[in-house]
Amino acid sequence: MKVSRRALLGGAAAAAGASVLTRSPRAQAQTRSTTADVVVVGAGYAGLATAWQLQKAGLNVVVLEARDRVGGRVWSIDLKGGGWLDLGGQWLGATQDRFAALIQEMGCETYPTPNFGDTLYRGVTSSGYYRVKADGSNWESVPGSDLIDAADEQLSAMVDQIDPNAPWQHPQAAVWDGITFGQWLDQNVPDANARRFLIASVSYACASPQEISMLQLLFIIRACGGLAMLDGFEGAAQQDRIIGGAQVVAKRLADRLGSRIQFKQPVRKIRWSDRGVTVFTDQQAIAAKSVVIAVPPTLAGSIEYEPSLPTDRAQITQRWPQGCVIKVGMVFEEPFWRKDGLSGASIDYGSLVGETADSSTPPEYSKQGILTGFVYAETARQVLRLSASDRRQQLLASLQGRFGDRILKPVFYQEMNWAMQPWTKGCYAGYLAPGATYLFKSTVRDPVGPLHWAGTETASQWPTFIDGAIRSGERAAQAILSQR
């Protein structure tokens, strides 16, 4: 079993920009009215992919984005001294063909994710850290690894039975959607430390085990190709990174779309009928034949719809919370962990920072070392109650046992808590609450008249990743084009 390198945050995910607010459009008068063939709500990767496909087909598209930038849950910043830091989704993996195709189309380049040296794991049945080679060949040297392997085998056997396009059709769907991951662990993994290890390593939804159902977790794993695909480097989900940061692809795509993207335009209301839609912001009303709502589900649910949406669609967004994770970027003068033969990757189920990964750029861009840490779910909520200075001190101290005293003095430190971003509300993505996958079935992506839904949460392949967001946007675009 290899350590997860999930994109944040959204691997990483994920990947749709948000453009909604709860305030009613009646609060401000409309100042102008325009028309378009299609309005796209959100300029994250889902919305950009939708607009790009529709523009290439010759349609008049308007993209409304609440932020002053594109990329949604993907945001890259330049670092002093060279290189860049991805505050959100950052990885490109094997079989993520739609993201790879877009990278090539936009003229961007990738490089192999740094993976030099050994990964550190906290022992399951004994204390201390244990080094595992990059190929995992000595994984059995970790005390208690057999307990993890047995649980992984059980999980994988269940995952393999799931149809990612219709997980609700499994004969045990109602049962598996009625129990949480935490309940399953209690029933199937008797060792407490093994349960904690699995919670830390199977953190794809950034949800506490009491929050997510087994069916929803099994679907996410199956739709991303299985545990080995999610957790690995070469030939797996964390294989590559993008020169300049993951947002550079979105920026170049935005350049192609040009003035079709309108910033600081949160959507307040959508009036719809079989004849088309009118989309309202504070400044304008845009009449169109169709609208694609490419934002996190919880935000899509806070738009005012007139008339109201069908019951299932209105209800499902009330059962679709966003994950909670803090992504911590730590920049050092050099990747000092490599001198000790370490890869920078680690899993410590008992630590505040449960997982780390080497996010350094190629040396021709910067000699600095970048270590990324992840604080998940309930642990994230706990440390967010601390002051910023206390939280930084405690998070860095939690890594000292793995990487030594040098970890305490980064030259640059950056936390990203996407739950506090009003146009995101959490990362990597949204996950359906227990019972919702079975009860609401394909409502997660079914169009409602001229209303179409996109976003990485709606993808049936690579959900929670950037690739899933792109696939969802292309699916929505194709649905609109097929009706013309």
C-alpha positions as CSV (number, residue, x, y, z in Angstrom):
1,M,0.0,0.0,0.0
2,K,1.5,3.3,-1.0
3,V,0.8,6.7,0.6
4,S,-2.0,8.8,-0.9
5,R,-1.0,11.9,-2.8
6,R,-4.4,13.4,-3.1
7,A,-4.8,16.4,-4.9
8,L,-6.3,19.2,-2.9
9,L,-8.0,20.2,-2.4
10,G,-9.0,19.1,-4.0
11,G,-6.2,16.1,-6.1
12,A,-7.5,17.2,-5.6
13,A,-9.2,17.6,-6.8
14,A,-11.0,19.0,-7.4
15,A,-12.1,21.8,-9.6
16,A,-15.1,24.0,-10.3
17,G,-15.4,27.7,-9.7
18,A,-18.3,28.9,-7.6
19,S,-20.7,31.7,-8.6
20,V,-23.6,31.9,-6.2
21,L,-24.8,33.6,-3.1
22,T,-27.9,33.3,-1.0
23,R,-28.9,36.9,-1.3
24,S,-32.0,37.5,-3.4
25,P,-31.7,39.3,-6.8
26,R,-34.6,41.6,-5.7
27,A,-32.1,43.3,-3.4
28,Q,-30.6,45.2,-6.4
29,A,-32.1,46.4,-9.6
30,Q,-30.9,44.9,-12.9
31,T,-29.0,47.4,-15.0
32,R,-28.9,45.6,-18.3
33,S,-30.2,42.7,-20.3
34,T,-28.3,40.5,-22.8
35,T,-28.7,37.2,-24.6
36,A,-26.6,34.2,-25.3
37,D,-27.0,30.6,-26.5
38,V,-25.7,29.2,-23.2
39,V,-24.8,30.6,-19.8
40,V,-22.2,28.8,-17.8
41,V,-22.2,29.4,-14.0
42,G,-18.6,29.1,-12.7
43,A,-15.2,29.4,-14.2
44,G,-13.5,26.4,-12.6
45,Y,-12.3,23.6,-14.8
46,A,-15.9,22.2,-15.2
47,G,-17.3,25.5,-16.4
48,L,-14.2,26.3,-18.6
49,A,-14.4,22.9,-20.2
50,T,-18.1,23.4,-20.9
51,A,-17.6,26.8,-22.4
52,W,-14.6,25.7,-24.5
53,Q,-16.5,22.8,-26.1
54,L,-19.5,25.0,-26.8
55,Q,-17.4,27.9,-28.2
56,K,-15.6,25.5,-30.6
57,A,-19.0,24.3,-31.8
58,G,-19.9,27.9,-32.7
59,L,-22.3,28.8,-29.8
60,N,-22.5,32.1,-28.1
61,V,-21.4,31.4,-24.5
62,V,-21.3,33.6,-21.4
63,V,-19.4,32.4,-18.3
64,L,-20.3,34.1,-15.0
65,E,-17.7,33.8,-12.3
66,A,-18.1,35.2,-8.8
67,R,-14.4,35.4,-8.1
68,D,-11.9,37.7,-9.9
69,R,-10.0,34.7,-11.3
70,V,-10.5,31.4,-13.0
71,G,-9.6,27.9,-11.7
72,G,-12.1,27.5,-8.9
73,R,-10.5,25.0,-6.5
74,V,-7.3,25.2,-8.4
75,W,-5.1,28.2,-7.5
76,S,-1.4,28.5,-8.0
77,I,0.9,31.3,-6.6
78,D,4.5,32.2,-7.5
79,L,7.1,31.9,-4.8
80,K,9.9,34.3,-3.9
81,G,13.0,32.7,-5.1
82,G,11.3,30.9,-8.0
83,G,8.9,28.1,-8.4
84,W,5.2,28.0,-7.5
85,L,2.9,26.6,-4.8
86,D,-0.5,25.0,-5.6
87,L,-3.0,25.9,-3.0
88,G,-5.6,23.6,-4.5
89,G,-5.6,20.7,-6.9
90,Q,-2.2,20.0,-8.4
91,W,-1.8,16.4,-9.7
92,L,-2.3,14.7,-13.0
93,G,-2.6,10.9,-13.0
94,A,-2.6,8.0,-15.4
95,T,-5.9,7.5,-17.2
96,Q,-6.8,11.1,-16.6
97,D,-7.1,11.5,-20.3
98,R,-9.3,14.5,-20.5
99,F,-7.0,16.6,-18.4
100,A,-4.0,15.4,-20.3
101,A,-5.6,16.3,-23.6
102,L,-6.5,19.8,-22.3
103,I,-2.9,20.4,-21.1
104,Q,-1.6,19.5,-24.5
105,E,-4.2,21.6,-26.3
106,M,-3.3,24.6,-24.2
107,G,0.4,24.1,-24.9
108,C,1.3,23.4,-21.3
109,E,4.0,20.9,-20.0
110,T,4.2,18.4,-17.2
111,Y,6.9,16.9,-15.1
112,P,7.1,13.7,-13.0
113,T,6.0,14.2,-9.4
114,P,9.0,14.1,-7.1
115,N,9.2,10.7,-5.5
116,F,12.8,10.2,-4.4
117,G,13.5,8.0,-1.4
118,D,11.5,6.2,1.2
119,T,8.0,6.9,2.6
120,L,7.5,7.1,6.3
121,Y,4.6,5.2,8.0
122,R,3.7,5.1,11.6
123,G,3.5,1.6,12.8
124,V,0.1,0.0,13.5
125,T,0.9,-2.5,16.2
126,S,4.0,-0.7,17.6
127,S,5.1,2.9,18.0
128,G,7.7,4.7,15.8
129,Y,8.1,5.4,12.1
130,Y,9.1,2.9,9.5
131,R,10.6,3.5,6.1
132,V,9.0,1.9,3.0
133,K,10.7,1.9,-0.4
134,A,9.1,3.7,-3.3
135,D,8.1,0.4,-4.9
136,G,6.5,-0.8,-1.7
137,S,8.7,-3.9,-1.7
138,N,9.3,-3.8,2.1
139,W,5.8,-2.7,3.1
140,E,5.5,-5.8,5.3
141,S,8.3,-4.4,7.6
142,V,5.7,-2.0,9.0
143,P,4.3,-3.6,12.2
144,G,0.7,-4.3,11.6
145,S,0.8,-4.0,7.8
146,D,-1.0,-7.4,7.6
147,L,-4.0,-5.8,9.3
148,I,-4.1,-3.0,6.7
149,D,-3.7,-5.5,3.8
150,A,-6.6,-7.6,5.1
151,A,-8.8,-4.5,5.4
152,D,-7.7,-3.3,1.9
153,E,-8.6,-6.6,0.4
154,Q,-12.1,-6.4,1.9
155,L,-12.5,-2.9,0.7
156,S,-11.2,-3.7,-2.8
157,A,-13.5,-6.7,-3.1
158,M,-16.5,-4.4,-2.4
159,V,-15.2,-1.7,-4.7
160,D,-14.8,-4.1,-7.6
161,Q,-18.6,-4.8,-7.5
162,I,-19.6,-1.2,-8.0
163,D,-20.8,0.2,-11.3
164,P,-19.4,3.8,-11.2
165,N,-22.2,5.0,-13.6
166,A,-25.0,3.6,-11.3
167,P,-23.7,2.6,-7.9
168,W,-27.3,2.5,-6.6
169,Q,-28.0,-0.6,-8.7
170,H,-25.8,-2.9,-6.6
171,P,-27.9,-5.5,-4.7
172,Q,-26.5,-4.3,-1.4
173,A,-26.7,-0.6,-2.3
174,A,-29.4,0.2,0.2
175,V,-27.5,-1.6,3.0
176,W,-24.1,-0.1,2.1
177,D,-25.6,3.4,1.8
178,G,-27.2,3.0,5.2
179,I,-24.0,2.5,7.1
180,T,-21.1,4.9,7.5
181,F,-17.5,4.1,6.8
182,G,-17.0,4.4,10.6
183,Q,-19.6,1.7,11.2
184,W,-18.0,-0.6,8.6
185,L,-14.6,-0.1,10.3
186,D,-16.0,-1.0,13.7
187,Q,-17.6,-4.1,12.3
188,N,-14.7,-5.3,10.1
189,V,-11.4,-4.0,11.5
190,P,-11.0,-5.0,15.2
191,D,-7.7,-3.2,15.9
192,A,-8.2,0.5,16.8
193,N,-4.9,1.7,15.3
194,A,-5.6,-0.1,12.1
195,R,-9.0,1.7,11.9
196,R,-7.2,5.0,12.5
197,F,-4.6,4.2,9.8
198,L,-7.3,3.4,7.3
199,I,-9.2,6.6,8.1
200,A,-6.0,8.6,7.5
201,S,-5.1,6.7,4.3
202,V,-8.6,6.5,2.7
203,S,-9.1,10.3,3.0
204,Y,-10.4,10.9,-0.5
205,A,-13.6,12.6,0.5
206,C,-12.0,14.7,3.3
207,A,-14.9,13.5,5.5
208,S,-14.9,12.0,9.0
209,P,-15.8,8.3,8.9
210,Q,-19.1,9.1,10.7
211,E,-20.1,11.4,7.8
212,I,-19.8,9.4,4.7
213,S,-21.6,6.2,3.7
214,M,-19.9,3.1,2.5
215,L,-21.6,3.2,-0.8
216,Q,-20.5,6.8,-1.5
217,L,-16.9,5.9,-0.5
218,L,-16.9,2.7,-2.6
219,F,-18.2,4.7,-5.6
220,I,-15.4,7.3,-5.3
221,I,-12.8,4.7,-5.1
222,R,-14.2,2.7,-8.0
223,A,-14.8,5.7,-10.2
224,C,-11.1,6.6,-9.7
225,G,-9.8,3.2,-10.6
226,G,-9.3,1.6,-7.2
227,L,-7.1,2.0,-4.2
228,A,-3.8,1.3,-6.0
229,M,-4.6,3.9,-8.6
230,L,-5.7,6.5,-6.1
231,D,-2.6,6.0,-3.9
232,G,0.3,5.6,-6.3
233,F,2.7,7.7,-8.3
234,E,3.9,6.2,-11.6
235,G,1.0,4.8,-13.5
236,A,-1.4,6.2,-10.9
237,A,-3.2,9.4,-9.7
238,Q,-0.2,11.4,-8.6
239,Q,2.0,10.7,-11.5
240,D,2.7,14.2,-12.8
241,R,2.5,17.9,-12.1
242,I,2.2,20.9,-14.3
243,I,5.0,23.4,-15.1
244,G,3.9,26.7,-13.6
245,G,1.2,25.2,-11.4
246,A,-2.1,23.5,-12.1
247,Q,-3.9,26.9,-12.6
248,V,-1.8,27.8,-15.7
249,V,-4.0,25.5,-17.9
250,A,-7.1,27.2,-16.7
251,K,-5.5,30.6,-17.4
252,R,-4.6,29.7,-20.9
253,L,-8.1,28.4,-21.6
254,A,-9.5,31.6,-20.2
255,D,-7.3,33.5,-22.6
256,R,-9.0,31.6,-25.5
257,L,-12.4,32.3,-24.1
258,G,-11.6,36.0,-23.7
259,S,-14.4,38.4,-22.9
260,R,-16.9,35.5,-22.7
261,I,-15.8,35.2,-19.0
262,Q,-17.3,37.8,-16.8
263,F,-15.8,38.2,-13.3
264,K,-17.3,39.3,-10.0
265,Q,-20.7,38.2,-11.3
266,P,-22.3,35.9,-8.7
267,V,-25.5,34.3,-9.9
268,R,-28.5,35.0,-7.6
269,K,-31.5,33.6,-9.5
270,I,-32.4,31.4,-12.5
271,R,-35.8,31.7,-14.1
272,W,-36.5,28.7,-16.3
273,S,-39.1,27.0,-18.5
274,D,-39.1,24.6,-21.4
275,R,-38.4,27.6,-23.7
276,G,-35.1,28.6,-22.0
277,V,-33.7,30.4,-19.0
278,T,-32.9,33.9,-17.7
279,V,-29.9,34.1,-15.4
280,F,-29.7,37.0,-12.9
281,T,-26.7,38.7,-11.3
282,D,-26.7,42.0,-9.4
283,Q,-25.8,43.8,-12.6
284,Q,-27.6,42.0,-15.4
285,A,-30.1,39.5,-16.7
286,I,-29.0,37.1,-19.5
287,A,-31.6,35.2,-21.5
288,A,-30.3,31.9,-23.0
289,K,-31.6,28.6,-24.3
290,S,-29.6,26.6,-21.7
291,V,-27.6,27.1,-18.5
292,V,-24.8,24.9,-17.1
293,I,-24.4,25.2,-13.4
294,A,-20.8,24.2,-12.8
295,V,-20.3,24.9,-9.1
296,P,-20.1,22.9,-5.9
297,P,-23.5,21.3,-5.2
298,T,-24.1,23.1,-1.9
299,L,-23.7,26.4,-3.8
300,A,-25.9,25.3,-6.7
301,G,-28.6,24.7,-4.1
302,S,-28.4,28.2,-2.8
303,I,-29.4,29.8,-6.1
304,E,-33.0,30.9,-6.3
305,Y,-34.9,28.9,-9.0
306,E,-38.2,30.1,-10.4
307,P,-40.1,27.9,-10.6
308,S,-38.7,25.7,-7.9
309,L,-36.7,22.7,-8.9
310,P,-38.2,19.2,-8.9
311,T,-38.3,17.8,-5.4
312,D,-35.4,15.3,-5.9
313,R,-33.1,17.9,-7.3
314,A,-34.0,20.5,-4.7
315,Q,-33.5,17.9,-1.9
316,I,-30.2,16.3,-3.1
317,T,-28.2,19.5,-2.7
318,Q,-29.2,19.5,1.0
319,R,-27.5,16.2,1.4
320,W,-24.2,17.1,-0.5
321,P,-21.8,18.8,1.9
322,Q,-18.3,19.8,1.0
323,G,-15.2,18.1,2.5
324,C,-13.0,19.7,5.1
325,V,-9.2,19.8,4.7
326,I,-6.4,22.3,5.3
327,K,-3.6,22.2,2.8
328,V,-0.3,23.3,4.3
329,G,2.5,24.5,2.1
330,M,6.0,24.6,3.7
331,V,8.9,26.0,1.7
332,F,12.5,25.4,2.6
333,E,15.8,26.5,1.2
334,E,16.2,23.0,-0.2
335,P,14.4,19.6,0.0
336,F,16.5,18.6,3.0
337,W,14.5,15.3,3.6
338,R,16.1,13.8,0.4
339,K,19.5,13.9,2.1
340,D,18.1,11.5,4.6
341,G,16.9,9.2,1.9
342,L,13.2,10.3,2.4
343,S,10.7,11.1,-0.3
344,G,8.8,13.6,1.8
345,A,5.8,11.4,1.8
346,S,4.4,10.1,5.0
347,I,1.3,8.9,6.8
348,D,0.9,9.3,10.6
349,Y,-2.7,8.5,11.7
350,G,-2.0,9.9,15.1
351,S,-0.7,13.3,14.0
352,L,-2.4,16.6,13.3
353,V,-0.9,16.6,9.9
354,G,-1.9,13.1,8.8
355,E,-0.2,13.1,5.4
356,T,2.6,14.8,3.6
357,A,4.0,14.8,0.1
358,D,7.0,16.4,-1.7
359,S,5.6,19.2,-4.0
360,S,9.0,20.7,-5.0
361,T,9.4,22.1,-8.5
362,P,12.1,21.0,-10.9
363,P,15.5,22.4,-9.9
364,E,15.8,24.5,-13.1
365,Y,12.8,26.6,-11.7
366,S,13.8,26.6,-8.1
367,K,16.2,24.9,-5.7
368,Q,13.8,25.3,-2.9
369,G,12.1,22.3,-1.3
370,I,8.3,22.3,-0.9
371,L,6.5,19.9,1.5
372,T,2.8,19.7,1.4
373,G,0.8,18.6,4.4
374,F,-2.9,17.7,4.8
375,V,-5.1,18.1,7.9
376,Y,-8.3,16.3,7.4
377,A,-11.9,16.5,8.5
378,E,-12.5,16.6,12.3
379,T,-8.8,17.2,13.0
380,A,-9.0,20.2,10.7
381,R,-12.0,21.6,12.4
382,Q,-10.3,21.2,15.8
383,V,-7.1,23.1,14.9
384,L,-9.1,25.8,13.2
385,R,-10.3,26.8,16.6
386,L,-6.8,27.8,17.5
387,S,-5.2,31.2,16.7
388,A,-3.2,31.2,13.4
389,S,0.1,31.4,15.3
390,D,-0.7,28.5,17.7
391,R,-2.0,26.4,14.8
392,R,1.2,26.9,12.8
393,Q,3.3,26.0,15.8
394,Q,1.3,22.9,16.5
395,L,1.1,21.7,12.9
396,L,4.9,22.1,12.3
397,A,5.6,20.4,15.7
398,S,3.5,17.4,14.6
399,L,6.0,16.8,11.8
400,Q,9.1,17.1,13.9
401,G,9.3,13.4,14.7
402,R,9.2,12.5,11.0
403,F,11.5,15.2,9.5
404,G,13.6,16.6,12.4
405,D,14.1,20.1,13.7
406,R,14.5,21.7,10.2
407,I,10.8,21.3,9.6
408,L,10.2,23.9,12.3
409,K,11.7,26.8,10.3
410,P,10.3,27.1,6.8
411,V,11.2,30.2,4.8
412,F,7.6,30.4,3.7
413,Y,4.5,28.9,5.2
414,Q,1.0,29.0,3.8
415,E,-2.3,27.4,4.9
416,M,-5.3,27.0,2.7
417,N,-8.6,26.3,4.3
418,W,-11.1,26.1,1.4
419,A,-14.1,25.8,3.8
420,M,-13.6,29.5,4.5
421,Q,-13.7,30.4,0.8
422,P,-17.3,31.7,0.2
423,W,-17.3,30.5,-3.4
424,T,-16.2,27.0,-2.5
425,K,-17.2,26.1,1.1
426,G,-14.8,23.1,1.3
427,C,-12.6,20.6,-0.5
428,Y,-11.6,18.5,-2.2
429,A,-15.2,18.1,-3.3
430,G,-18.7,17.4,-2.1
431,Y,-19.8,14.0,-0.9
432,L,-23.3,12.6,-0.6
433,A,-24.6,12.0,2.9
434,P,-25.6,8.4,4.0
435,G,-28.7,7.3,2.1
436,A,-28.6,9.9,-0.7
437,T,-26.7,7.9,-3.3
438,Y,-29.3,5.1,-3.2
439,L,-32.4,7.4,-2.8
440,F,-31.6,10.0,-5.4
441,K,-29.7,7.9,-7.9
442,S,-29.0,9.7,-11.2
443,T,-30.4,13.0,-9.9
444,V,-26.8,13.9,-9.3
445,R,-26.4,14.7,-13.0
446,D,-29.7,14.5,-14.7
447,P,-30.7,17.7,-16.6
448,V,-33.8,19.5,-15.5
449,G,-35.3,21.0,-18.7
450,P,-32.7,23.6,-19.9
451,L,-30.7,23.3,-16.6
452,H,-27.6,21.2,-16.8
453,W,-25.2,20.2,-13.9
454,A,-21.5,20.0,-14.0
455,G,-18.6,19.9,-11.5
456,T,-16.2,17.2,-10.4
457,E,-18.9,15.9,-7.9
458,T,-21.1,14.9,-10.8
459,A,-18.5,12.9,-12.7
460,S,-18.6,9.1,-12.9
461,Q,-14.9,8.9,-13.7
462,W,-12.3,10.6,-11.6
463,P,-14.7,12.5,-9.3
464,T,-12.9,14.8,-6.8
465,F,-10.1,15.3,-9.4
466,I,-9.6,18.0,-12.0
467,D,-10.0,15.4,-14.7
468,G,-13.5,14.6,-13.3
469,A,-14.4,18.3,-13.5
470,I,-13.4,18.5,-17.1
471,R,-15.3,15.3,-18.0
472,S,-18.4,16.7,-16.3
473,G,-18.2,19.9,-18.3
474,E,-17.7,18.1,-21.6
475,R,-20.6,15.8,-20.8
476,A,-22.9,18.9,-20.2
477,A,-21.7,20.5,-23.4
478,Q,-22.4,17.4,-25.4
479,A,-25.9,17.1,-23.9
480,I,-26.6,20.7,-25.1
481,L,-25.1,20.1,-28.6
482,S,-27.1,16.9,-29.0
483,Q,-30.3,18.8,-28.6
484,R,-29.6,21.3,-31.4
